[in-house]
């Protein structure tokens, strides 16, 4: 693996584990919907397979 790629991956993982990537998400306090991912996936699959 190229050294630059390895360094970038290490940096990316460090940022992800620091919590910095979610700062904006938590700051904006988005309102969550009521649709569960499993329900959406089932509906999406049904529509997708009909085409």
mmCIF entry with sequence, helices, sheets and N, C-alpha, C, O atoms, coordinates in Angstrom:
data_MODEL
# 
_entry.id   MODEL 
# 
_entity.id                         1 
_entity.type                       polymer 
_entity.pdbx_number_of_molecules   1 
# 
_entity_poly.entity_id                      1 
_entity_poly.type                           'polypeptide(L)' 
_entity_poly.nstd_linkage                   no 
_entity_poly.nstd_monomer                   no 
_entity_poly.pdbx_seq_one_letter_code       
;(UNK)(UNK)(UNK)(UNK)(UNK)(UNK)(UNK)(UNK)(UNK)(UNK)(UNK)(UNK)(UNK)(UNK)(UNK)(UNK)
(UNK)(UNK)(UNK)(UNK)(UNK)(UNK)(UNK)(UNK)(UNK)(UNK)(UNK)(UNK)(UNK)(UNK)(UNK)(UNK)
(UNK)(UNK)(UNK)(UNK)(UNK)(UNK)(UNK)(UNK)(UNK)(UNK)(UNK)(UNK)(UNK)(UNK)(UNK)(UNK)
(UNK)(UNK)(UNK)
;
_entity_poly.pdbx_seq_one_letter_code_can   XXXXXXXXXXXXXXXXXXXXXXXXXXXXXXXXXXXXXXXXXXXXXXXXXXX 
_entity_poly.pdbx_strand_id                 A 
# 
loop_
_entity_poly_seq.entity_id 
_entity_poly_seq.num 
_entity_poly_seq.mon_id 
_entity_poly_seq.hetero 
1 1  UNK n 
1 2  UNK n 
1 3  UNK n 
1 4  UNK n 
1 5  UNK n 
1 6  UNK n 
1 7  UNK n 
1 8  UNK n 
1 9  UNK n 
1 10 UNK n 
1 11 UNK n 
1 12 UNK n 
1 13 UNK n 
1 14 UNK n 
1 15 UNK n 
1 16 UNK n 
1 17 UNK n 
1 18 UNK n 
1 19 UNK n 
1 20 UNK n 
1 21 UNK n 
1 22 UNK n 
1 23 UNK n 
1 24 UNK n 
1 25 UNK n 
1 26 UNK n 
1 27 UNK n 
1 28 UNK n 
1 29 UNK n 
1 30 UNK n 
1 31 UNK n 
1 32 UNK n 
1 33 UNK n 
1 34 UNK n 
1 35 UNK n 
1 36 UNK n 
1 37 UNK n 
1 38 UNK n 
1 39 UNK n 
1 40 UNK n 
1 41 UNK n 
1 42 UNK n 
1 43 UNK n 
1 44 UNK n 
1 45 UNK n 
1 46 UNK n 
1 47 UNK n 
1 48 UNK n 
1 49 UNK n 
1 50 UNK n 
1 51 UNK n 
# 
_struct_asym.id          A 
_struct_asym.entity_id   1 
# 
loop_
_struct_conf.conf_type_id 
_struct_conf.id 
_struct_conf.pdbx_PDB_helix_id 
_struct_conf.beg_label_comp_id 
_struct_conf.beg_label_asym_id 
_struct_conf.beg_label_seq_id 
_struct_conf.pdbx_beg_PDB_ins_code 
_struct_conf.end_label_comp_id 
_struct_conf.end_label_asym_id 
_struct_conf.end_label_seq_id 
_struct_conf.pdbx_end_PDB_ins_code 
_struct_conf.beg_auth_comp_id 
_struct_conf.beg_auth_asym_id 
_struct_conf.beg_auth_seq_id 
_struct_conf.end_auth_comp_id 
_struct_conf.end_auth_asym_id 
_struct_conf.end_auth_seq_id 
_struct_conf.pdbx_PDB_helix_class 
_struct_conf.details 
_struct_conf.pdbx_PDB_helix_length 
HELX_P HELX_P1 AA1 UNK A 3  ? UNK A 18 ? UNK A 3  UNK A 18 1 ? 16 
HELX_P HELX_P2 AA2 UNK A 20 ? UNK A 22 ? UNK A 20 UNK A 22 5 ? 3  
HELX_P HELX_P3 AA3 UNK A 23 ? UNK A 28 ? UNK A 23 UNK A 28 1 ? 6  
HELX_P HELX_P4 AA4 UNK A 37 ? UNK A 50 ? UNK A 37 UNK A 50 1 ? 14 
# 
_struct_conf_type.id          HELX_P 
_struct_conf_type.criteria    ? 
_struct_conf_type.reference   ? 
# 
loop_
_atom_site.group_PDB 
_atom_site.id 
_atom_site.type_symbol 
_atom_site.label_atom_id 
_atom_site.label_alt_id 
_atom_site.label_comp_id 
_atom_site.label_asym_id 
_atom_site.label_entity_id 
_atom_site.label_seq_id 
_atom_site.pdbx_PDB_ins_code 
_atom_site.Cartn_x 
_atom_site.Cartn_y 
_atom_site.Cartn_z 
_atom_site.occupancy 
_atom_site.B_iso_or_equiv 
_atom_site.pdbx_formal_charge 
_atom_site.auth_seq_id 
_atom_site.auth_comp_id 
_atom_site.auth_asym_id 
_atom_site.auth_atom_id 
_atom_site.pdbx_PDB_model_num 
ATOM 1   N N  . UNK A 1 1  ? 0.856   -1.164 0.000   1.00 0.00 ? 1  UNK A N  1 
ATOM 2   C CA . UNK A 1 1  ? 0.000   0.000  0.000   1.00 0.00 ? 1  UNK A CA 1 
ATOM 3   C C  . UNK A 1 1  ? 0.905   1.230  0.000   1.00 0.00 ? 1  UNK A C  1 
ATOM 4   O O  . UNK A 1 1  ? 1.858   1.297  0.776   1.00 0.00 ? 1  UNK A O  1 
ATOM 5   N N  . UNK A 1 2  ? 0.617   2.190  -0.854  1.00 0.00 ? 2  UNK A N  1 
ATOM 6   C CA . UNK A 1 2  ? 1.433   3.401  -0.875  1.00 0.00 ? 2  UNK A CA 1 
ATOM 7   C C  . UNK A 1 2  ? 1.385   4.129  0.477   1.00 0.00 ? 2  UNK A C  1 
ATOM 8   O O  . UNK A 1 2  ? 0.350   4.166  1.143   1.00 0.00 ? 2  UNK A O  1 
ATOM 9   N N  . UNK A 1 3  ? 2.494   4.688  0.849   1.00 0.00 ? 3  UNK A N  1 
ATOM 10  C CA . UNK A 1 3  ? 2.610   5.360  2.153   1.00 0.00 ? 3  UNK A CA 1 
ATOM 11  C C  . UNK A 1 3  ? 1.588   6.491  2.296   1.00 0.00 ? 3  UNK A C  1 
ATOM 12  O O  . UNK A 1 3  ? 1.010   6.658  3.370   1.00 0.00 ? 3  UNK A O  1 
ATOM 13  N N  . UNK A 1 4  ? 1.357   7.264  1.244   1.00 0.00 ? 4  UNK A N  1 
ATOM 14  C CA . UNK A 1 4  ? 0.411   8.385  1.282   1.00 0.00 ? 4  UNK A CA 1 
ATOM 15  C C  . UNK A 1 4  ? -1.007  7.881  1.546   1.00 0.00 ? 4  UNK A C  1 
ATOM 16  O O  . UNK A 1 4  ? -1.747  8.484  2.322   1.00 0.00 ? 4  UNK A O  1 
ATOM 17  N N  . UNK A 1 5  ? -1.381  6.790  0.910   1.00 0.00 ? 5  UNK A N  1 
ATOM 18  C CA . UNK A 1 5  ? -2.714  6.214  1.122   1.00 0.00 ? 5  UNK A CA 1 
ATOM 19  C C  . UNK A 1 5  ? -2.860  5.718  2.551   1.00 0.00 ? 5  UNK A C  1 
ATOM 20  O O  . UNK A 1 5  ? -3.891  5.952  3.182   1.00 0.00 ? 5  UNK A O  1 
ATOM 21  N N  . UNK A 1 6  ? -1.857  5.042  3.067   1.00 0.00 ? 6  UNK A N  1 
ATOM 22  C CA . UNK A 1 6  ? -1.896  4.552  4.439   1.00 0.00 ? 6  UNK A CA 1 
ATOM 23  C C  . UNK A 1 6  ? -2.033  5.712  5.426   1.00 0.00 ? 6  UNK A C  1 
ATOM 24  O O  . UNK A 1 6  ? -2.810  5.631  6.378   1.00 0.00 ? 6  UNK A O  1 
ATOM 25  N N  . UNK A 1 7  ? -1.289  6.775  5.201   1.00 0.00 ? 7  UNK A N  1 
ATOM 26  C CA . UNK A 1 7  ? -1.363  7.937  6.088   1.00 0.00 ? 7  UNK A CA 1 
ATOM 27  C C  . UNK A 1 7  ? -2.748  8.576  6.036   1.00 0.00 ? 7  UNK A C  1 
ATOM 28  O O  . UNK A 1 7  ? -3.278  9.003  7.062   1.00 0.00 ? 7  UNK A O  1 
ATOM 29  N N  . UNK A 1 8  ? -3.330  8.640  4.843   1.00 0.00 ? 8  UNK A N  1 
ATOM 30  C CA . UNK A 1 8  ? -4.662  9.226  4.691   1.00 0.00 ? 8  UNK A CA 1 
ATOM 31  C C  . UNK A 1 8  ? -5.707  8.373  5.402   1.00 0.00 ? 8  UNK A C  1 
ATOM 32  O O  . UNK A 1 8  ? -6.602  8.915  6.052   1.00 0.00 ? 8  UNK A O  1 
ATOM 33  N N  . UNK A 1 9  ? -5.613  7.064  5.292   1.00 0.00 ? 9  UNK A N  1 
ATOM 34  C CA . UNK A 1 9  ? -6.550  6.165  5.968   1.00 0.00 ? 9  UNK A CA 1 
ATOM 35  C C  . UNK A 1 9  ? -6.438  6.278  7.490   1.00 0.00 ? 9  UNK A C  1 
ATOM 36  O O  . UNK A 1 9  ? -7.449  6.286  8.192   1.00 0.00 ? 9  UNK A O  1 
ATOM 37  N N  . UNK A 1 10 ? -5.214  6.364  7.989   1.00 0.00 ? 10 UNK A N  1 
ATOM 38  C CA . UNK A 1 10 ? -5.005  6.524  9.431   1.00 0.00 ? 10 UNK A CA 1 
ATOM 39  C C  . UNK A 1 10 ? -5.609  7.840  9.902   1.00 0.00 ? 10 UNK A C  1 
ATOM 40  O O  . UNK A 1 10 ? -6.265  7.887  10.942  1.00 0.00 ? 10 UNK A O  1 
ATOM 41  N N  . UNK A 1 11 ? -5.390  8.905  9.144   1.00 0.00 ? 11 UNK A N  1 
ATOM 42  C CA . UNK A 1 11 ? -5.949  10.216 9.501   1.00 0.00 ? 11 UNK A CA 1 
ATOM 43  C C  . UNK A 1 11 ? -7.474  10.180 9.488   1.00 0.00 ? 11 UNK A C  1 
ATOM 44  O O  . UNK A 1 11 ? -8.122  10.710 10.391  1.00 0.00 ? 11 UNK A O  1 
ATOM 45  N N  . UNK A 1 12 ? -8.039  9.557  8.467   1.00 0.00 ? 12 UNK A N  1 
ATOM 46  C CA . UNK A 1 12 ? -9.498  9.472  8.357   1.00 0.00 ? 12 UNK A CA 1 
ATOM 47  C C  . UNK A 1 12 ? -10.093 8.712  9.548   1.00 0.00 ? 12 UNK A C  1 
ATOM 48  O O  . UNK A 1 12 ? -11.098 9.140  10.116  1.00 0.00 ? 12 UNK A O  1 
ATOM 49  N N  . UNK A 1 13 ? -9.489  7.609  9.919   1.00 0.00 ? 13 UNK A N  1 
ATOM 50  C CA . UNK A 1 13 ? -9.989  6.823  11.050  1.00 0.00 ? 13 UNK A CA 1 
ATOM 51  C C  . UNK A 1 13 ? -9.859  7.597  12.359  1.00 0.00 ? 13 UNK A C  1 
ATOM 52  O O  . UNK A 1 13 ? -10.743 7.523  13.212  1.00 0.00 ? 13 UNK A O  1 
ATOM 53  N N  . UNK A 1 14 ? -8.776  8.329  12.523  1.00 0.00 ? 14 UNK A N  1 
ATOM 54  C CA . UNK A 1 14 ? -8.580  9.119  13.734  1.00 0.00 ? 14 UNK A CA 1 
ATOM 55  C C  . UNK A 1 14 ? -9.663  10.180 13.861  1.00 0.00 ? 14 UNK A C  1 
ATOM 56  O O  . UNK A 1 14 ? -10.184 10.400 14.954  1.00 0.00 ? 14 UNK A O  1 
ATOM 57  N N  . UNK A 1 15 ? -10.007 10.836 12.767  1.00 0.00 ? 15 UNK A N  1 
ATOM 58  C CA . UNK A 1 15 ? -11.051 11.867 12.784  1.00 0.00 ? 15 UNK A CA 1 
ATOM 59  C C  . UNK A 1 15 ? -12.405 11.234 13.085  1.00 0.00 ? 15 UNK A C  1 
ATOM 60  O O  . UNK A 1 15 ? -13.187 11.779 13.865  1.00 0.00 ? 15 UNK A O  1 
ATOM 61  N N  . UNK A 1 16 ? -12.686 10.091 12.473  1.00 0.00 ? 16 UNK A N  1 
ATOM 62  C CA . UNK A 1 16 ? -13.967 9.417  12.698  1.00 0.00 ? 16 UNK A CA 1 
ATOM 63  C C  . UNK A 1 16 ? -14.130 9.013  14.160  1.00 0.00 ? 16 UNK A C  1 
ATOM 64  O O  . UNK A 1 16 ? -15.217 9.146  14.721  1.00 0.00 ? 16 UNK A O  1 
ATOM 65  N N  . UNK A 1 17 ? -13.073 8.526  14.772  1.00 0.00 ? 17 UNK A N  1 
ATOM 66  C CA . UNK A 1 17 ? -13.147 8.084  16.162  1.00 0.00 ? 17 UNK A CA 1 
ATOM 67  C C  . UNK A 1 17 ? -13.077 9.235  17.160  1.00 0.00 ? 17 UNK A C  1 
ATOM 68  O O  . UNK A 1 17 ? -13.373 9.048  18.340  1.00 0.00 ? 17 UNK A O  1 
ATOM 69  N N  . UNK A 1 18 ? -12.692 10.415 16.703  1.00 0.00 ? 18 UNK A N  1 
ATOM 70  C CA . UNK A 1 18 ? -12.610 11.568 17.602  1.00 0.00 ? 18 UNK A CA 1 
ATOM 71  C C  . UNK A 1 18 ? -13.981 12.207 17.828  1.00 0.00 ? 18 UNK A C  1 
ATOM 72  O O  . UNK A 1 18 ? -14.170 12.968 18.777  1.00 0.00 ? 18 UNK A O  1 
ATOM 73  N N  . UNK A 1 19 ? -14.937 11.890 16.946  1.00 0.00 ? 19 UNK A N  1 
ATOM 74  C CA . UNK A 1 19 ? -16.255 12.500 17.045  1.00 0.00 ? 19 UNK A CA 1 
ATOM 75  C C  . UNK A 1 19 ? -16.371 13.787 16.252  1.00 0.00 ? 19 UNK A C  1 
ATOM 76  O O  . UNK A 1 19 ? -17.454 14.368 16.176  1.00 0.00 ? 19 UNK A O  1 
ATOM 77  N N  . UNK A 1 20 ? -15.296 14.237 15.669  1.00 0.00 ? 20 UNK A N  1 
ATOM 78  C CA . UNK A 1 20 ? -15.290 15.502 14.934  1.00 0.00 ? 20 UNK A CA 1 
ATOM 79  C C  . UNK A 1 20 ? -16.216 15.465 13.717  1.00 0.00 ? 20 UNK A C  1 
ATOM 80  O O  . UNK A 1 20 ? -16.792 16.488 13.347  1.00 0.00 ? 20 UNK A O  1 
ATOM 81  N N  . UNK A 1 21 ? -16.361 14.301 13.101  1.00 0.00 ? 21 UNK A N  1 
ATOM 82  C CA . UNK A 1 21 ? -17.191 14.212 11.903  1.00 0.00 ? 21 UNK A CA 1 
ATOM 83  C C  . UNK A 1 21 ? -18.674 14.421 12.198  1.00 0.00 ? 21 UNK A C  1 
ATOM 84  O O  . UNK A 1 21 ? -19.434 14.761 11.291  1.00 0.00 ? 21 UNK A O  1 
ATOM 85  N N  . UNK A 1 22 ? -19.097 14.228 13.429  1.00 0.00 ? 22 UNK A N  1 
ATOM 86  C CA . UNK A 1 22 ? -20.509 14.392 13.779  1.00 0.00 ? 22 UNK A CA 1 
ATOM 87  C C  . UNK A 1 22 ? -20.810 15.705 14.493  1.00 0.00 ? 22 UNK A C  1 
ATOM 88  O O  . UNK A 1 22 ? -21.944 15.926 14.917  1.00 0.00 ? 22 UNK A O  1 
ATOM 89  N N  . UNK A 1 23 ? -19.826 16.572 14.634  1.00 0.00 ? 23 UNK A N  1 
ATOM 90  C CA . UNK A 1 23 ? -20.038 17.835 15.347  1.00 0.00 ? 23 UNK A CA 1 
ATOM 91  C C  . UNK A 1 23 ? -21.171 18.648 14.736  1.00 0.00 ? 23 UNK A C  1 
ATOM 92  O O  . UNK A 1 23 ? -22.052 19.120 15.454  1.00 0.00 ? 23 UNK A O  1 
ATOM 93  N N  . UNK A 1 24 ? -21.157 18.815 13.422  1.00 0.00 ? 24 UNK A N  1 
ATOM 94  C CA . UNK A 1 24 ? -22.185 19.613 12.760  1.00 0.00 ? 24 UNK A CA 1 
ATOM 95  C C  . UNK A 1 24 ? -23.557 18.955 12.899  1.00 0.00 ? 24 UNK A C  1 
ATOM 96  O O  . UNK A 1 24 ? -24.560 19.639 13.104  1.00 0.00 ? 24 UNK A O  1 
ATOM 97  N N  . UNK A 1 25 ? -23.597 17.644 12.790  1.00 0.00 ? 25 UNK A N  1 
ATOM 98  C CA . UNK A 1 25 ? -24.857 16.917 12.938  1.00 0.00 ? 25 UNK A CA 1 
ATOM 99  C C  . UNK A 1 25 ? -25.479 17.188 14.301  1.00 0.00 ? 25 UNK A C  1 
ATOM 100 O O  . UNK A 1 25 ? -26.663 17.510 14.392  1.00 0.00 ? 25 UNK A O  1 
ATOM 101 N N  . UNK A 1 26 ? -24.691 17.059 15.355  1.00 0.00 ? 26 UNK A N  1 
ATOM 102 C CA . UNK A 1 26 ? -25.204 17.281 16.702  1.00 0.00 ? 26 UNK A CA 1 
ATOM 103 C C  . UNK A 1 26 ? -25.524 18.756 16.961  1.00 0.00 ? 26 UNK A C  1 
ATOM 104 O O  . UNK A 1 26 ? -26.460 19.070 17.696  1.00 0.00 ? 26 UNK A O  1 
ATOM 105 N N  . UNK A 1 27 ? -24.759 19.647 16.366  1.00 0.00 ? 27 UNK A N  1 
ATOM 106 C CA . UNK A 1 27 ? -24.976 21.075 16.555  1.00 0.00 ? 27 UNK A CA 1 
ATOM 107 C C  . UNK A 1 27 ? -26.310 21.513 15.937  1.00 0.00 ? 27 UNK A C  1 
ATOM 108 O O  . UNK A 1 27 ? -27.009 22.354 16.501  1.00 0.00 ? 27 UNK A O  1 
ATOM 109 N N  . UNK A 1 28 ? -26.659 20.944 14.783  1.00 0.00 ? 28 UNK A N  1 
ATOM 110 C CA . UNK A 1 28 ? -27.885 21.354 14.107  1.00 0.00 ? 28 UNK A CA 1 
ATOM 111 C C  . UNK A 1 28 ? -29.126 20.659 14.655  1.00 0.00 ? 28 UNK A C  1 
ATOM 112 O O  . UNK A 1 28 ? -30.245 21.083 14.364  1.00 0.00 ? 28 UNK A O  1 
ATOM 113 N N  . UNK A 1 29 ? -28.951 19.609 15.436  1.00 0.00 ? 29 UNK A N  1 
ATOM 114 C CA . UNK A 1 29 ? -30.045 18.865 16.062  1.00 0.00 ? 29 UNK A CA 1 
ATOM 115 C C  . UNK A 1 29 ? -31.192 18.601 15.082  1.00 0.00 ? 29 UNK A C  1 
ATOM 116 O O  . UNK A 1 29 ? -32.297 19.113 15.259  1.00 0.00 ? 29 UNK A O  1 
ATOM 117 N N  . UNK A 1 30 ? -30.920 17.798 14.047  1.00 0.00 ? 30 UNK A N  1 
ATOM 118 C CA . UNK A 1 30 ? -31.954 17.542 13.043  1.00 0.00 ? 30 UNK A CA 1 
ATOM 119 C C  . UNK A 1 30 ? -33.133 16.764 13.632  1.00 0.00 ? 30 UNK A C  1 
ATOM 120 O O  . UNK A 1 30 ? -32.972 15.956 14.546  1.00 0.00 ? 30 UNK A O  1 
ATOM 121 N N  . UNK A 1 31 ? -34.296 17.023 13.095  1.00 0.00 ? 31 UNK A N  1 
ATOM 122 C CA . UNK A 1 31 ? -35.489 16.316 13.537  1.00 0.00 ? 31 UNK A CA 1 
ATOM 123 C C  . UNK A 1 31 ? -35.554 14.997 12.772  1.00 0.00 ? 31 UNK A C  1 
ATOM 124 O O  . UNK A 1 31 ? -35.539 14.981 11.541  1.00 0.00 ? 31 UNK A O  1 
ATOM 125 N N  . UNK A 1 32 ? -35.625 13.908 13.504  1.00 0.00 ? 32 UNK A N  1 
ATOM 126 C CA . UNK A 1 32 ? -35.636 12.595 12.886  1.00 0.00 ? 32 UNK A CA 1 
ATOM 127 C C  . UNK A 1 32 ? -37.045 12.227 12.444  1.00 0.00 ? 32 UNK A C  1 
ATOM 128 O O  . UNK A 1 32 ? -38.032 12.580 13.090  1.00 0.00 ? 32 UNK A O  1 
ATOM 129 N N  . UNK A 1 33 ? -37.111 11.515 11.336  1.00 0.00 ? 33 UNK A N  1 
ATOM 130 C CA . UNK A 1 33 ? -38.395 11.050 10.817  1.00 0.00 ? 33 UNK A CA 1 
ATOM 131 C C  . UNK A 1 33 ? -38.872 9.811  11.548  1.00 0.00 ? 33 UNK A C  1 
ATOM 132 O O  . UNK A 1 33 ? -38.192 9.293  12.435  1.00 0.00 ? 33 UNK A O  1 
ATOM 133 N N  . UNK A 1 34 ? -40.042 9.346  11.167  1.00 0.00 ? 34 UNK A N  1 
ATOM 134 C CA . UNK A 1 34 ? -40.638 8.195  11.824  1.00 0.00 ? 34 UNK A CA 1 
ATOM 135 C C  . UNK A 1 34 ? -40.456 6.908  11.030  1.00 0.00 ? 34 UNK A C  1 
ATOM 136 O O  . UNK A 1 34 ? -40.784 5.828  11.522  1.00 0.00 ? 34 UNK A O  1 
ATOM 137 N N  . UNK A 1 35 ? -39.935 7.008  9.805   1.00 0.00 ? 35 UNK A N  1 
ATOM 138 C CA . UNK A 1 35 ? -39.765 5.832  8.955   1.00 0.00 ? 35 UNK A CA 1 
ATOM 139 C C  . UNK A 1 35 ? -38.490 5.093  9.364   1.00 0.00 ? 35 UNK A C  1 
ATOM 140 O O  . UNK A 1 35 ? -37.406 5.675  9.420   1.00 0.00 ? 35 UNK A O  1 
ATOM 141 N N  . UNK A 1 36 ? -38.644 3.819  9.645   1.00 0.00 ? 36 UNK A N  1 
ATOM 142 C CA . UNK A 1 36 ? -37.494 2.983  10.003  1.00 0.00 ? 36 UNK A CA 1 
ATOM 143 C C  . UNK A 1 36 ? -36.782 2.533  8.729   1.00 0.00 ? 36 UNK A C  1 
ATOM 144 O O  . UNK A 1 36 ? -37.411 2.368  7.684   1.00 0.00 ? 36 UNK A O  1 
ATOM 145 N N  . UNK A 1 37 ? -35.479 2.339  8.825   1.00 0.00 ? 37 UNK A N  1 
ATOM 146 C CA . UNK A 1 37 ? -34.684 1.938  7.669   1.00 0.00 ? 37 UNK A CA 1 
ATOM 147 C C  . UNK A 1 37 ? -35.197 0.629  7.077   1.00 0.00 ? 37 UNK A C  1 
ATOM 148 O O  . UNK A 1 37 ? -35.264 0.499  5.855   1.00 0.00 ? 37 UNK A O  1 
ATOM 149 N N  . UNK A 1 38 ? -35.555 -0.326 7.898   1.00 0.00 ? 38 UNK A N  1 
ATOM 150 C CA . UNK A 1 38 ? -36.043 -1.610 7.402   1.00 0.00 ? 38 UNK A CA 1 
ATOM 151 C C  . UNK A 1 38 ? -37.332 -1.430 6.604   1.00 0.00 ? 38 UNK A C  1 
ATOM 152 O O  . UNK A 1 38 ? -37.520 -2.085 5.579   1.00 0.00 ? 38 UNK A O  1 
ATOM 153 N N  . UNK A 1 39 ? -38.216 -0.552 7.061   1.00 0.00 ? 39 UNK A N  1 
ATOM 154 C CA . UNK A 1 39 ? -39.464 -0.300 6.343   1.00 0.00 ? 39 UNK A CA 1 
ATOM 155 C C  . UNK A 1 39 ? -39.189 0.369  4.997   1.00 0.00 ? 39 UNK A C  1 
ATOM 156 O O  . UNK A 1 39 ? -39.783 0.003  3.983   1.00 0.00 ? 39 UNK A O  1 
ATOM 157 N N  . UNK A 1 40 ? -38.288 1.347  4.996   1.00 0.00 ? 40 UNK A N  1 
ATOM 158 C CA . UNK A 1 40 ? -37.924 2.018  3.755   1.00 0.00 ? 40 UNK A CA 1 
ATOM 159 C C  . UNK A 1 40 ? -37.297 1.031  2.775   1.00 0.00 ? 40 UNK A C  1 
ATOM 160 O O  . UNK A 1 40 ? -37.617 1.052  1.586   1.00 0.00 ? 40 UNK A O  1 
ATOM 161 N N  . UNK A 1 41 ? -36.409 0.171  3.262   1.00 0.00 ? 41 UNK A N  1 
ATOM 162 C CA . UNK A 1 41 ? -35.722 -0.785 2.393   1.00 0.00 ? 41 UNK A CA 1 
ATOM 163 C C  . UNK A 1 41 ? -36.715 -1.731 1.730   1.00 0.00 ? 41 UNK A C  1 
ATOM 164 O O  . UNK A 1 41 ? -36.582 -2.049 0.549   1.00 0.00 ? 41 UNK A O  1 
ATOM 165 N N  . UNK A 1 42 ? -37.702 -2.174 2.484   1.00 0.00 ? 42 UNK A N  1 
ATOM 166 C CA . UNK A 1 42 ? -38.713 -3.080 1.927   1.00 0.00 ? 42 UNK A CA 1 
ATOM 167 C C  . UNK A 1 42 ? -39.529 -2.366 0.843   1.00 0.00 ? 42 UNK A C  1 
ATOM 168 O O  . UNK A 1 42 ? -39.759 -2.922 -0.231  1.00 0.00 ? 42 UNK A O  1 
ATOM 169 N N  . UNK A 1 43 ? -39.958 -1.157 1.123   1.00 0.00 ? 43 UNK A N  1 
ATOM 170 C CA . UNK A 1 43 ? -40.733 -0.393 0.146   1.00 0.00 ? 43 UNK A CA 1 
ATOM 171 C C  . UNK A 1 43 ? -39.899 -0.097 -1.097  1.00 0.00 ? 43 UNK A C  1 
ATOM 172 O O  . UNK A 1 43 ? -40.384 -0.231 -2.221  1.00 0.00 ? 43 UNK A O  1 
ATOM 173 N N  . UNK A 1 44 ? -38.654 0.302  -0.895  1.00 0.00 ? 44 UNK A N  1 
ATOM 174 C CA . UNK A 1 44 ? -37.761 0.606  -2.012  1.00 0.00 ? 44 UNK A CA 1 
ATOM 175 C C  . UNK A 1 44 ? -37.559 -0.632 -2.878  1.00 0.00 ? 44 UNK A C  1 
ATOM 176 O O  . UNK A 1 44 ? -37.615 -0.547 -4.104  1.00 0.00 ? 44 UNK A O  1 
ATOM 177 N N  . UNK A 1 45 ? -37.323 -1.779 -2.249  1.00 0.00 ? 45 UNK A N  1 
ATOM 178 C CA . UNK A 1 45 ? -37.099 -3.021 -2.991  1.00 0.00 ? 45 UNK A CA 1 
ATOM 179 C C  . UNK A 1 45 ? -38.322 -3.380 -3.819  1.00 0.00 ? 45 UNK A C  1 
ATOM 180 O O  . UNK A 1 45 ? -38.195 -3.799 -4.969  1.00 0.00 ? 45 UNK A O  1 
ATOM 181 N N  . UNK A 1 46 ? -39.497 -3.218 -3.245  1.00 0.00 ? 46 UNK A N  1 
ATOM 182 C CA . UNK A 1 46 ? -40.727 -3.516 -3.982  1.00 0.00 ? 46 UNK A CA 1 
ATOM 183 C C  . UNK A 1 46 ? -40.861 -2.634 -5.226  1.00 0.00 ? 46 UNK A C  1 
ATOM 184 O O  . UNK A 1 46 ? -41.180 -3.127 -6.308  1.00 0.00 ? 46 UNK A O  1 
ATOM 185 N N  . UNK A 1 47 ? -40.624 -1.363 -5.074  1.00 0.00 ? 47 UNK A N  1 
ATOM 186 C CA . UNK A 1 47 ? -40.720 -0.434 -6.213  1.00 0.00 ? 47 UNK A CA 1 
ATOM 187 C C  . UNK A 1 47 ? -39.629 -0.723 -7.230  1.00 0.00 ? 47 UNK A C  1 
ATOM 188 O O  . UNK A 1 47 ? -39.876 -0.705 -8.436  1.00 0.00 ? 47 UNK A O  1 
ATOM 189 N N  . UNK A 1 48 ? -38.438 -0.986 -6.750  1.00 0.00 ? 48 UNK A N  1 
ATOM 190 C CA . UNK A 1 48 ? -37.300 -1.241 -7.639  1.00 0.00 ? 48 UNK A CA 1 
ATOM 191 C C  . UNK A 1 48 ? -37.539 -2.475 -8.517  1.00 0.00 ? 48 UNK A C  1 
ATOM 192 O O  . UNK A 1 48 ? -37.248 -2.460 -9.713  1.00 0.00 ? 48 UNK A O  1 
ATOM 193 N N  . UNK A 1 49 ? -38.065 -3.525 -7.918  1.00 0.00 ? 49 UNK A N  1 
ATOM 194 C CA . UNK A 1 49 ? -38.247 -4.776 -8.660  1.00 0.00 ? 49 UNK A CA 1 
ATOM 195 C C  . UNK A 1 49 ? -39.447 -4.722 -9.610  1.00 0.00 ? 49 UNK A C  1 
ATOM 196 O O  . UNK A 1 49 ? -39.560 -5.578 -10.487 1.00 0.00 ? 49 UNK A O  1 
ATOM 197 N N  . UNK A 1 50 ? -40.331 -3.758 -9.464  1.00 0.00 ? 50 UNK A N  1 
ATOM 198 C CA . UNK A 1 50 ? -41.464 -3.617 -10.371 1.00 0.00 ? 50 UNK A CA 1 
ATOM 199 C C  . UNK A 1 50 ? -41.059 -2.961 -11.688 1.00 0.00 ? 50 UNK A C  1 
ATOM 200 O O  . UNK A 1 50 ? -41.778 -3.081 -12.680 1.00 0.00 ? 50 UNK A O  1 
ATOM 201 N N  . UNK A 1 51 ? -39.926 -2.273 -11.714 1.00 0.00 ? 51 UNK A N  1 
ATOM 202 C CA . UNK A 1 51 ? -39.499 -1.561 -12.930 1.00 0.00 ? 51 UNK A CA 1 
ATOM 203 C C  . UNK A 1 51 ? -38.789 -2.487 -13.878 1.00 0.00 ? 51 UNK A C  1 
ATOM 204 O O  . UNK A 1 51 ? -38.361 -2.062 -14.951 1.00 0.00 ? 51 UNK A O  1 
# 
